[in-house]
Amino acid sequence: MSWRKAVALGFIVGLEAQRGPKWRLELEAYIAAHRAPSETVTMEAATRARRPQNFTSDMGVPEGDAGVERPFPPQAMRCAVLVRTWPSGRGVEVASVRQIVFLARHSDALYHVAWVAYERPQEPFGPELRAHLALLVCDLGLR
């Protein structure tokens, strides 16, 4: 194979590796699948994880195909804060709780590219979650 063909092939493989669904679409699908009928879910904040290579499979519960092997570490990550609000019987918002969701971009560098939502428990946020956010360098400004 000539060097020109090798460069062209490398360029195409690089473009294909970058292509894939957007993390927001995966987050919207997660919200739609995990929202109660009377619940409103909004995104309070989202940030890019600056150290996605520190993510491990025990940092959250993956959504979707539970038995699917995903390559670790992910190539990219987002950390999002969701706010879940429930109205009272009179239509007044009375309760809200926050939840962290990790969105990881997994790729085998050739064919399979997917964003996967990793569910975290709702508030109160404990020291384990704060340690995970620090490892990933996800600054969400949690109080």
C-alpha positions in Angstrom: 0.0 0.0 0.0 1.4 3.4 -0.9 1.9 6.1 1.7 -0.9 8.2 0.2 -3.4 5.4 0.6 -2.2 4.8 4.1 -2.6 8.5 5.0 -6.1 8.6 3.4 -7.1 5.4 5.2 -5.8 6.8 8.5 -7.7 10.0 8.0 -11.0 8.2 7.2 -10.6 5.9 10.3 -9.9 9.0 12.4 -13.0 10.7 11.2 -15.1 7.6 11.8 -13.8 7.3 15.3 -14.9 10.9 16.0 -18.4 10.3 14.6 -21.1 9.2 16.9 -24.3 10.2 18.6 -24.2 13.3 20.8 -24.2 13.0 24.6 -27.3 15.2 24.9 -29.3 12.7 22.9 -28.3 9.9 25.3 -29.2 12.2 28.3 -32.6 13.0 26.8 -33.2 9.3 26.2 -32.2 8.6 29.8 -34.6 11.3 31.1 -37.5 10.0 29.0 -37.0 6.5 30.2 -36.6 7.4 33.9 -39.1 10.2 34.4 -42.3 9.6 36.4 -45.5 10.8 34.7 -46.0 13.8 36.9 -42.3 14.6 37.2 -40.4 17.4 35.5 -36.7 16.8 34.9 -34.3 19.6 33.9 -30.6 19.8 33.5 -29.1 22.2 36.0 -25.5 21.9 34.9 -23.2 19.8 32.6 -19.5 19.8 32.2 -16.8 17.9 30.3 -14.7 15.5 32.4 -11.1 16.5 31.9 -9.8 13.1 33.0 -12.2 10.5 31.4 -9.4 7.9 31.7 -10.1 7.7 35.4 -13.6 6.5 35.0 -14.3 2.9 36.1 -17.3 0.7 35.7 -18.1 0.9 39.4 -18.7 4.7 39.3 -22.3 4.3 38.1 -25.0 1.9 36.8 -25.0 1.7 33.0 -28.2 2.2 31.2 -29.2 0.1 28.2 -27.6 -3.2 27.2 -26.6 -4.4 30.7 -24.5 -7.4 29.5 -22.6 -5.5 26.7 -18.9 -5.2 27.2 -17.7 -1.6 26.8 -14.1 -0.6 26.3 -12.6 1.2 29.3 -11.6 3.8 29.8 -14.1 5.9 27.8 -12.7 8.3 25.2 -14.8 11.2 26.4 -17.2 12.0 29.3 -19.7 14.5 30.5 -21.1 15.0 34.0 -24.6 16.3 34.3 -26.7 17.5 37.3 -30.4 16.8 36.8 -33.2 18.3 38.9 -36.3 16.2 39.4 -39.4 18.2 40.5 -42.8 16.8 41.6 -45.9 19.0 41.7 -48.4 18.8 44.5 -52.1 18.0 43.8 -52.7 21.7 43.4 -50.1 22.2 40.8 -47.5 23.9 43.0 -44.0 22.6 43.0 -43.3 21.2 46.4 -40.4 18.8 46.1 -37.2 18.6 44.1 -34.1 16.5 44.3 -30.8 16.5 42.3 -29.1 13.6 40.6 -25.8 13.2 38.9 -25.5 11.3 35.6 -22.2 10.4 33.9 -22.3 10.2 30.1 -19.4 8.2 28.7 -18.4 7.8 25.1 -17.2 4.3 24.5 -15.6 3.3 21.2 -13.7 0.3 19.9 -12.0 2.7 17.5 -13.5 1.2 14.4 -17.2 0.2 14.3 -18.9 0.7 17.6 -19.3 4.2 19.1 -21.9 5.0 21.7 -22.6 7.4 24.5 -23.8 5.5 27.6 -25.5 7.1 30.6 -24.3 5.9 34.0 -26.9 6.5 36.7 -25.8 7.8 40.2 -28.0 7.9 43.3 -30.0 11.1 44.0 -29.2 13.6 46.8 -27.7 13.8 49.4 -24.3 13.6 47.6 -21.8 11.7 49.7 -18.0 11.7 49.9 -17.8 8.8 47.4 -19.5 10.8 44.6 -17.4 13.9 45.4 -14.3 11.7 45.2 -15.4 10.4 41.8 -16.1 13.9 40.5 -12.6 15.0 41.7 -11.0 12.0 39.9 -12.8 12.8 36.7 -12.1 16.5 37.1 -15.8 17.4 36.7 -16.4 20.7 38.3 -20.2 20.9 38.7 -20.1 23.5 41.5 -22.0 21.3 44.0 -22.7 22.8 47.4 
